Amino acid sequence: MGVIEKRSGGILVLTVDNPPVNPLGQAERQGLLDGITTAQTDGDITAVVIAGANAKFIAGADIKEFGKTPQPPHLPDVINAIEASDKPVVAAIGGPCLGGGLEVALGCHARLAQADAQLGLPEVNLGLVPGAGGTQRLPRLIGAPVAADMITSGKPKKAKAALDIGLIDQLVETDVRGAAIAFASTLQSADVAGKRVSQMPAPDAEGLDALEKSVARKARGADAPLKALGLVKTACETDFEAGLAQERETFLALRTSDQAKALRHIFFAETTAKKPPAEFKGTKARPVKQIGVIGAGTMGTGIAISLANGGYDVTLLEINADALDRGLARVKKTYEGSVAKSRMSEAAAKAKIEQISGSTDYAALGDCDLIIEAAFESMDVKRQIFAELDKVAKPGAVLATNTSYLDIDAIAATTSRPQDVLGMHYFSPANIMKLLEIVRAKETAGDALVTAFEVAKKTRKQPVLAGVCHGFIGNRMLRGYQREAGLLLLEGANPEEVDAAITGFGFAMGPFAVSDLAGIDIGYKSRKDMAPGSYEPAAVIVSDRLAEKGQFGQKTGKGFYVYDADARGKTPNPEALSILEDARTELGVSARTISAEETVNRCLLGLFSEGAALLEEGIAARASDIDVVYTNGYGFPRHKGGPMFWAQSKGLDWADQEIGQLATGPYGKWWQRPAIIASGAKGEGPLAL
Ligand code: NAD
């Protein structure tokens, strides 16, 4: 750890060495400052190269310092010293060059990058703004609108794109370190003039106002992106020193904010959830190369694409040639879309399409190391398929189901190898959504489970371990949330008000807009198979009656809302409102005014109490896992940290009291005060974050 100083002729090479991705901690900041200081006084040194160990530059701040007060030297001072150097300083960029890493590069007088470099300022993802000059230097170098887009989105640029926008001076294929040393050898002190980014003219603010609306919309209540935009504006309007001071002030204020705490929580929660259970530490994954996917419908095709993108060869299996052709055509269309949007080259898309083959014969799955079933959601269908797989799959193949709700133990029991069976529950669209619930059935073997985690890693999914129950973690928790949303309607709210309260909290969509999108008929049909008493009928009166009228939501143009032809515009459906009025009359409920705050609290307590039950039952291993599920799969705003973090930040005593109160209400039977709240309030037990 630290910075290695080496000389190559007259060039002092400073290599930041903090494996695996060289984040900047105190030792690295000090090392850079010392190196730059040495260069100023040593007459043999003509120029400096800053590089990172293992051909990676600097991935940002050291997470060990997250949430703590960093010790001097502070990064802005180190970067100012780099920029003020009389000897030219060249950044040699490979791999991640993010956050503080890019800010260091912006302090240099020239930037060379190799093809694998990723350059960005992702601080907004942690509820922050860049704190070491990024918001002031980047707009001076590449112009305000492009800089604002990079900083407010937090999305990195690949080396080629960075060259196109003027962020780097040269793109080299490989060995950027060697190239930077060679380039630095051609430079003299006089070459520094005009290359100090802070001294470049203030950028033009044109185009920034137009960005404001879209930044605010995408932020969904997160503060950091708009603060970052404000700082880019500052860069256009004030001198560098004043801008830097304002940036520092904003950075320090955000660092201790609730949103930054929530986002740090999610960051660590995601990292923790990616590891297989501790009891299988050291257990090796089974080798996986060829993967079978059964069912080439919505989910099967998305799963196949995700697997191909992760480098696997895929065999898609369908019931007949027509269904298979439709599935393969959908795969092709998705890749063509990626090419059209310049996300992928034509050659790369062609190669991926070739990785996915199709068959209607189970024998084609004989070579597969993992088989993921994504056929109809019916126990009979799944039992039949797994019985067939038991005959054709090779010994040791992992057999997974993408079922949303069904009992995986029962599915496993149809095979002679229940130890190989588990759930891999993807979310739609499966090639895009990151969340993957890995469901451990009663007899799932450790190495089968570890294999699923390994596939998640290779395909860049966010895994979360779950146990078997109706709906696993995410869908099971929707019960409480949707029930409360439905009851709020009866009590006096209308669908639009409930949805507005939930989106006002920061969700991507409200529960009734989601219902219209997913199809009101889906819930209606699934309730037909549910035991009476397993759901609250009063909460679904409006849904049921809409379904009976054939108003299923977006697909029929009418549901809780009425939709324009392109489903973009929507207005409340008067028929839904009149169904609601009738239901209130029938049940003798007089409507009252319900605040947005009550709506949010009721719906989110519905999530929280079901989440607490999952922890008590051992279906979810950690409260933080539940937060990962909700922020990655259900549109819960990341800057609020997930339902379990939300309840804890409001106070578990408060949550307990509220649930106690709701338990005495007309629908009180649905509310049980979780026993684990008492220990959670003391920071102990499964609720502890
Ligand atoms: P879908 O109807 O779009 O696709 C199912 C496909 O499976 C069809 O193409 C069908 O021809 C094929 N199929 C049916 N029986 C088969 C068999 N015996 N052998 C081979 N192929 C067969 O359904 P979907 O939405 O893709 O859902 C598939 C599974 O994924 C279900 O279990 C569902 O609960 C689950 N799931 C769906 C979603 C979602 O949002 N759609 C999300 C997560 C999980």
Boltz pocket constraint, residues with backbone or C-beta under 6 A from the ligand:
constraints:
  - pocket:
      binder: B
      contacts: [[A, 294], [A, 295], [A, 296], [A, 297], [A, 298], [A, 299], [A, 300], [A, 317], [A, 318], [A, 319], [A, 323], [A, 373], [A, 374], [A, 375], [A, 376], [A, 377], [A, 378], [A, 381], [A, 385], [A, 402], [A, 403], [A, 404], [A, 405], [A, 425], [A, 426], [A, 427], [A, 428]]
      max_distance: 6.0
